[in-house]
Amino acid sequence: MKVIAMIPARLQASRFPKKLLRDLCGKTVITRTYQATVNTGLFDEVYVVTDSIKIRQEIEAHGGNVIMSVKEHECGSDRIAEAADFVSGDIIINVQGDEPFTRKEPLQDLINVFKNDIHGEIAVASLVHTMEDWEEIVNPNNVKVVLDANQCAMYFSRAPIPHPRDKEVEVTYYKHIGIYAFRRFALLNFPNMKMHQNEATEKLEGIRFLEHGMKMKMVETPYKVVGIDTPEDLEKAKKMVKNGL
């Protein structure tokens, strides 16, 4: 089983433009993310997929592999689906470009989903962790997911799901972590699958797989994802690097 990591890297992020090229204690955010992904030792190949010449030059200057996007894309899955046409691989994992502290353990857990799926029933796998703070649960920036008895996704939403109508019932709320692992066919089919109203209104690409009948396994992880979404996040990340984290 050949396992590939692809890191979609868009330069002009709406909330924090050019964040991937910002300095993070001597290295850019995207370079740290690329090197952290390579250093897991889990992947046969690692690629940064970008539409930016500057990001391409940055990664290639550090000996990395880059695939240039040709088309405009609405989401990271579309971007890496285009790139997947140019490489061979059985399992392709989408690692977020703004996560310089990417760890081995949760990525290994995603790969194990497919190793253990002897009947090939799982098309996509992703990560979740639990939330207990109500302010975090109701925050629409935190994507929630409801799981079935087999830990497969039933639905994603920015709203707090399930709705706590009965306050006496003990409920576990799961936050979706947007690292996807795909069987090759699922990723290549993604751009050809029609976007329906649920995905369009929530702006959550994971819904598309569910609406087209694909089984998505969710893996609970204790590891918190540290992403760079704002200048404040970057300053926190700098402190983490200086503290050796």
TORRO-527018 format. One record per residue (C-alpha): chain; z, x, y. Coordinates in nm, 3 decimals. Layout:
// TORRO-527018
 kette      c3      c1      c2
     A       Z       X       Y
...
This chain:
// TORRO-527018
 kette      c3      c1      c2
     A   0.000   0.000   0.000
     A  -0.118   0.162   0.322
     A   0.103   0.081   0.621
     A  -0.018   0.124   0.979
     A   0.176   0.092   1.307
     A  -0.006  -0.027   1.617
     A   0.152  -0.021   1.962
     A  -0.020  -0.253   2.212
     A   0.010  -0.096   2.555
     A  -0.099  -0.290   2.860
     A  -0.057  -0.105   3.188
     A  -0.021  -0.393   3.434
     A   0.288  -0.579   3.311
     A   0.364  -0.872   3.541
     A   0.740  -0.818   3.573
     A   0.736  -0.437   3.593
     A   0.389  -0.294   3.664
     A   0.305   0.044   3.506
     A   0.641   0.048   3.328
     A   0.494   0.225   3.025
     A   0.411   0.530   3.237
     A   0.749   0.542   3.409
     A   0.954   0.855   3.355
     A   1.236   0.826   3.103
     A   1.423   1.157   3.120
     A   1.119   1.383   3.104
     A   0.887   1.164   2.896
     A   0.712   0.837   2.972
     A   0.828   0.513   2.814
     A   0.512   0.483   2.603
     A   0.533   0.843   2.481
     A   0.893   0.795   2.372
     A   0.797   0.473   2.193
     A   0.504   0.642   2.017
     A   0.711   0.941   1.909
     A   1.001   0.724   1.793
     A   0.759   0.523   1.578
     A   0.604   0.836   1.427
     A   0.947   0.986   1.364
     A   1.050   0.695   1.142
     A   0.825   0.851   0.876
     A   0.730   0.504   0.752
     A   0.365   0.493   0.852
     A   0.045   0.641   0.719
     A  -0.099   0.621   1.070
     A   0.029   0.525   1.417
     A  -0.199   0.413   1.701
     A  -0.150   0.312   2.061
     A  -0.392   0.030   2.147
     A  -0.463   0.008   2.520
     A  -0.709  -0.088   2.791
     A  -0.581   0.189   3.019
     A  -0.744   0.529   3.054
     A  -0.416   0.662   3.197
     A  -0.220   0.554   2.891
     A  -0.489   0.699   2.666
     A  -0.468   1.034   2.846
     A  -0.089   1.031   2.827
     A  -0.078   0.971   2.453
     A  -0.359   1.210   2.368
     A  -0.189   1.480   2.575
     A   0.100   1.452   2.328
     A  -0.126   1.465   2.023
     A  -0.125   1.091   1.961
     A  -0.388   0.850   1.832
     A  -0.540   0.592   2.067
     A  -0.778   0.300   2.022
     A  -0.928   0.156   2.339
     A  -0.948  -0.222   2.376
     A  -1.287  -0.359   2.476
     A  -1.204  -0.725   2.538
     A  -0.946  -0.899   2.755
     A  -0.650  -1.027   2.553
     A  -0.383  -1.289   2.607
     A  -0.125  -1.134   2.374
     A  -0.044  -0.822   2.174
     A  -0.158  -0.970   1.843
     A  -0.506  -1.030   1.985
     A  -0.518  -0.671   2.110
     A  -0.425  -0.510   1.780
     A  -0.646  -0.752   1.584
     A  -0.946  -0.610   1.768
     A  -0.827  -0.256   1.692
     A  -0.761  -0.333   1.325
     A  -1.135  -0.362   1.267
     A  -1.159   0.014   1.316
     A  -0.891   0.126   1.069
     A  -0.803   0.056   0.709
     A  -0.457  -0.063   0.615
     A  -0.289  -0.322   0.395
     A   0.007  -0.389   0.625
     A  -0.011  -0.355   1.003
     A   0.304  -0.358   1.213
     A   0.298  -0.440   1.583
     A   0.555  -0.219   1.756
     A   0.621  -0.310   2.120
     A   0.519  -0.038   2.365
     A   0.824  -0.084   2.589
     A   1.082  -0.015   2.318
     A   1.148   0.362   2.328
     A   1.451   0.337   2.099
     A   1.254   0.197   1.804
     A   1.454   0.249   1.484
     A   1.357   0.310   1.124
     A   1.583   0.058   0.953
     A   1.441  -0.275   1.079
     A   1.084  -0.152   1.033
     A   1.168  -0.050   0.676
     A   1.307  -0.400   0.617
     A   0.976  -0.552   0.731
     A   0.777  -0.329   0.498
     A   1.007  -0.423   0.211
     A   0.919  -0.791   0.261
     A   0.566  -0.718   0.143
     A   0.671  -0.475  -0.129
     A   0.893  -0.749  -0.275
     A   0.635  -1.027  -0.228
     A   0.475  -0.986  -0.570
     A   0.271  -1.307  -0.545
     A   0.134  -1.228  -0.199
     A   0.272  -1.547  -0.042
     A   0.396  -1.397   0.285
     A   0.128  -1.353   0.553
     A   0.351  -1.237   0.840
     A   0.705  -1.103   0.876
     A   0.922  -1.059   1.182
     A   1.279  -0.994   1.292
     A   1.570  -1.203   1.420
     A   1.930  -1.150   1.513
     A   2.203  -1.404   1.577
     A   2.320  -1.527   1.917
     A   2.662  -1.669   2.000
     A   2.677  -1.669   2.380
     A   2.558  -2.008   2.510
     A   2.403  -1.862   2.824
     A   2.194  -1.635   2.604
     A   2.097  -1.929   2.382
     A   1.977  -2.151   2.668
     A   1.792  -1.868   2.846
     A   1.417  -1.948   2.805
     A   1.337  -1.576   2.801
     A   1.515  -1.556   2.466
     A   1.288  -1.704   2.200
     A   1.470  -1.908   1.939
     A   1.354  -1.972   1.583
     A   1.467  -2.223   1.320
     A   1.462  -2.097   0.961
     A   1.424  -2.279   0.632
     A   1.636  -2.216   0.321
     A   1.415  -1.920   0.227
     A   1.449  -1.750   0.566
     A   1.096  -1.845   0.668
     A   1.019  -1.964   1.019
     A   0.990  -2.340   1.076
     A   0.938  -2.335   1.453
     A   0.977  -2.113   1.759
     A   1.087  -2.237   2.100
     A   1.221  -2.125   2.435
     A   1.456  -2.422   2.416
     A   1.786  -2.403   2.224
     A   1.691  -2.515   1.873
     A   1.834  -2.684   1.679
     A   1.965  -2.915   1.951
     A   2.344  -2.944   1.909
     A   2.374  -3.323   1.912
     A   2.669  -3.311   1.676
     A   2.914  -3.064   1.829
     A   3.121  -3.058   1.509
     A   2.843  -2.895   1.303
     A   2.854  -2.517   1.287
     A   2.512  -2.384   1.388
     A   2.363  -2.036   1.374
     A   2.115  -1.963   1.652
     A   1.853  -1.698   1.588
     A   1.678  -1.494   1.854
     A   1.327  -1.382   1.767
     A   1.253  -1.012   1.806
     A   0.881  -0.976   1.872
     A   0.797  -0.708   1.618
     A   0.539  -0.854   1.380
     A   0.423  -0.720   1.045
     A   0.094  -0.859   0.916
     A  -0.108  -0.860   0.602
     A  -0.448  -0.741   0.712
     A  -0.621  -1.078   0.662
     A  -0.360  -1.260   0.872
     A  -0.404  -1.026   1.166
     A  -0.784  -1.025   1.153
     A  -0.789  -1.405   1.134
     A  -0.551  -1.451   1.428
     A  -0.809  -1.444   1.713
     A  -1.025  -1.696   1.526
     A  -0.743  -1.947   1.481
     A  -0.741  -2.220   1.744
     A  -0.449  -2.234   1.984
     A  -0.289  -2.580   1.972
     A  -0.069  -2.751   2.228
     A   0.266  -2.623   2.099
     A   0.167  -2.259   2.138
     A  -0.008  -2.332   2.467
     A   0.297  -2.496   2.624
     A   0.561  -2.256   2.486
     A   0.343  -1.944   2.527
     A   0.462  -1.813   2.190
     A   0.199  -1.662   1.960
     A   0.414  -1.696   1.647
     A   0.360  -2.072   1.659
     A  -0.010  -2.023   1.588
     A   0.056  -1.884   1.242
     A   0.282  -2.177   1.156
     A   0.038  -2.437   1.287
     A  -0.231  -2.289   1.064
     A  -0.013  -2.301   0.754
     A   0.078  -1.934   0.718
     A   0.417  -1.840   0.576
     A   0.623  -1.617   0.806
     A   0.928  -1.444   0.664
     A   1.207  -1.367   0.909
     A   1.441  -1.073   0.848
     A   1.783  -1.070   1.009
     A   1.875  -0.735   1.157
     A   2.197  -0.613   1.319
     A   2.006  -0.377   1.546
     A   1.965  -0.485   1.907
     A   1.624  -0.418   2.059
     A   1.628  -0.220   2.381
     A   1.316  -0.310   2.578
     A   1.209  -0.200   2.926
     A   1.128  -0.519   3.116
     A   1.272  -0.440   3.458
     A   1.362  -0.137   3.673
     A   1.726  -0.209   3.583
     A   1.640  -0.179   3.212
     A   1.484   0.159   3.281
     A   1.799   0.285   3.447
     A   2.007   0.167   3.149
     A   1.765   0.345   2.915
     A   1.803   0.668   3.112
     A   2.178   0.652   3.063
     A   2.126   0.598   2.688
     A   1.902   0.904   2.662
     A   2.151   1.116   2.855
     A   2.427   0.996   2.621
     A   2.222   1.099   2.320
     A   2.154   0.748   2.193
